[in-house]
Structures are given as structure tokens and as C-alpha cells.
Amino acid sequence: MRSVHVARGRLLRGLTALVVGTALVAVAAGPAAAQDDPGWVDGWLGDLTVGGPGAPGRTVPLTLNSTGASQPRVTIDLTGLAGVATAGFPDYCVTQGTSVTCPMPPTAIEEFGTLTGTIPVVFRPAPGAVDGATGTLDYTALGEQTEAYTQQATVTVRSGPDLLDMVNENVAGVDVGDSYAMPVAVVNAGDQPAVDLRLTFRFPVGIIPASYRNCRYGTDPALGTRVACTVRGTFAPGQRHELRGGFPTAVGPAALGGKRINQIVEPLSSAGPLPSDVKFKRRDADQALRLRPVGAPLDVVPVEVTGAGGGTYLGQVQGAFDIVAKGAAVTGAVGDTVQVIVGLRNVGPGVPDGTNSGDVVGAFYFTPPVGVTIVDHPSDCRPFGGDEGTADTPATWYCDGRVVVFLAGTSHMVTFDLRIERLTGAAGQVEPHGRYPRVDDDPSNDIAPVTVS
């Protein structure tokens, strides 16, 4: 960009001309600029690992995004995979030698003006590929008149067992008192059998798992139930194994909002350490958790099976609960400093739970009475909007939640020190920040007064 100096005497005339001229240019150039915009296209394919010869194929998503582009597509150069892996594409893609071109998939979805499609690519180890071999795949996303941008993914061959969790469930309509048979399914995507495995689960607060004699149970700091199960047996390449009838799970009174049950499968010989902050114990149980082979071995692992971790999401359990605002009433004379203890109490039985999002819960707003000045406050409370206000116009303070789960029967209380400037009789108040995960069953007690007299 070039810098231009304008003499002081010409400045006012120049500014006037600039404003008028800019407006005219904007009106004239606007439609043309929009018409000339080629839009954009981008793609993404992550690095991946396939088993050695004899392993089932792995289906991997190549994601294509486009906004405003004509004929969005991706071209793939397979030259760098020679001797390492092969790649198979849907019928709507066109192959010429080692180059493949795929248009935006017919199943693409448009949201907020952006078109997003997933191209399933099936990778297999090349005949004779050796353990540790690596190759590269170059892919270029483009449209008519858009700038082409080439990226690269690395494909690695790894011999041995490769256990994957096959569960990715979304379940609606589950409520307190229901029982749910959670699916458990794994597949060995490697080229060698897996001998014995470990399944670990995390059930969030309010979700109660059944007891198995080959599993150990413990409670984590967020009140979730951790389960670690040792499952004996040989798990052949490509063979799907399931827990017949599913893992019986009860939805207890503490359950509230969306709940995700996580599960992870690992070869027992190389399983990682269990959480150090959980004490695991065995439970009395009549049965063991066993995985049974189901169907013929898979030739190709489906695209939705992506790794050793899976899960089941239970959507928005309604659950009964009541969050009560706790105000305060203190007395003093002008010039005195008084303390008010304010906050929230969960009388239950439902438990607001932020483990899905990683957020803390139990945040609230505190507005001081008129006529006082805050002289000390908790470190996790701050003026909402940044202005501490005055005695005549108090600011509202926001106090962070301190826990990931707000257990029934517990309170979140904090202390403010207030200097009395005048006794006005105008009360302040306490109320929850938001209504998480929904408005509770008694909104009438969600606001409490704070008075100084």
C-alpha cells in the first residue's frame, strides 16, 4: 500500500470529495464486486493408520466445504501411496490413473451459507506392505476461479491388533426412572488377533450402571461412576464383538439434562493407567461382562468408527430439581462495614452437570442494596460489565460457579463486605445466572432479597 501526503490547506476540500466519491464508488462497485467473488473451497483429511495385509479396510472421511463457489470439488493424487496403501472412492468420483476427482457429494448439507459434504474413502494396505511403511496423499480443494490449495495426509501401515469402539449413539426420550440397555460393541481393525482387552466406561452423575463381577467401580471428582472391565478372549481381525443385550443402565433421580456415557476399548497388554484420583473396587455380581462375536468378519470398517473411544448420548433428561436463591438481611449504622453471605442452594433431587461442556455450574448474580459500597469481595466475583457502580447506583456482580456438578443438598455461598453509606431501605437481590439446564420446578424462589437496615 502506498502512503499519500495531503497538504494542510487542501485537507477539508479533500475530505469532502473523498466522502462523496467513496459513496458513489461503493454504490457502483458493490454489485460487480459481489458478482466477481469466486467464493472459496477447502477440504480436510487427517493422517491415518491402516493394519498390515489381511486387515479390514478403514473408511475415512474427506470433508469438503464451500461457500459461494461454482463446481466445488477435490482432486487427489495417489502417487505417494504406491506400495503402502490403496484408496477406494465413491462411484461419483472420477479416476484417471493415480489422480481422482470428486465433486461435492450429493449428500452435502448447507448451513449458514456453507455447503459441507463428506466423501468416504476406503484405505487398505497394499499387497506386501511392511510394518511401519508410510506414504502420502496430496489433495487439492478448488472451484471454478477459486485459488487451489494443496494439502497432504500421511498414511502409515501398522501391524498388530487395533481395537476400535463401534458405539456412537444418540438417544432421545429417556427420563428419570427408565432403564436403558447401552450398546457395547468393538471390532479389531488390525491384521493380528487381540488377546484379552479392557473396557473402561464413565457414567455421569445420575446414570447408574449394572454390576459385573469382572469389572471394578469407582467415583471420580465430578461424581461420575468409572468402570474398568477385564474381558478375556481372542478377538480376530475384522470380527465385531458385542455385549449381548447391552449394558443395563438406570436413570436415577439425580439425572438432569444431556448425559454422555463414554467407553474406551484397549488391548489388555498395552492398556494405559486408570485414573489416579479414583478408587476402584469390585462389586458383588452374578454375571460377567462378556463380548460375543456377531456376524461375519467385516471387510471394511465403517466411516463412523473412528477410534478406541465411543459413547452414548442421552438427550435432555427432564429430571425434577429446584435451585433456591439465598439472600441476606443484616443490620448496622451508617459508617459500619457489614458482611452479607449470599448464593444458591440446590434442593434437588436433580443435579446440574457441566461435564459435557467442561463448564462449572452454580453461577449467580448479586446486586447490592442501594446506599452501600462494596469494600471487599470474593476473587471469583466481578462487576457484570466491568463497572463497580456507586452507592446510589450499585452494579450487579457476577459470581462464577465453583463446581462441575451442583450436588443436591449443597450450597454455593460467598461473602461480600459492605460499608453502609446511607440506610435507604432499597433492597438488593440474588438470582441464578441463566437457568441451567432449564427453568427449575419452582421459579418463585429463584430471586431472593438482600437488605441492610
Buried (B, 14 or more C-beta within 10 A) or exposed (E): EEEEEEEEEEEEEEEEEEEEEEEEEEEEEEEEEEEEEBBBBBBBBEEBBBBBBEBBBBBBBBBBBBBBBEEBBBBBBBEBBEEBBBBBBEEEBEBEEEEBBBBBBEEBEEEEEBBBBBBBBBBBBBEEBEEEBBBBBBBBBBBEEBEEEEBEBBBBBBBBBBBBBBBBEEBEEBEBEEEBEBBBBBBBBBBBBBEBBBBBBBBBBBBBBBBBEBBBBBBBEBBBBBBBBBBEBEBBBBBBBBBEEBBBBBBBBBBBBBBBBBBBBBBBEEBEEBBEEBEBEEEEEEEEBBBEEEEEEBEBBEBEBBEBBBBBBBEBBBBEBBBBBBBBEBEBEEEEEBEBBBBBBBBBBBBBBBBBEEEBBBBBBBBBBBBBBBEEBBEEBBBBEEEEBEBEEBBBBBBBBBBBBBBBEBBBBBBBBBBBBBBBEEBBBBBBBEEBBBEBEEEEBBEBEBBBE
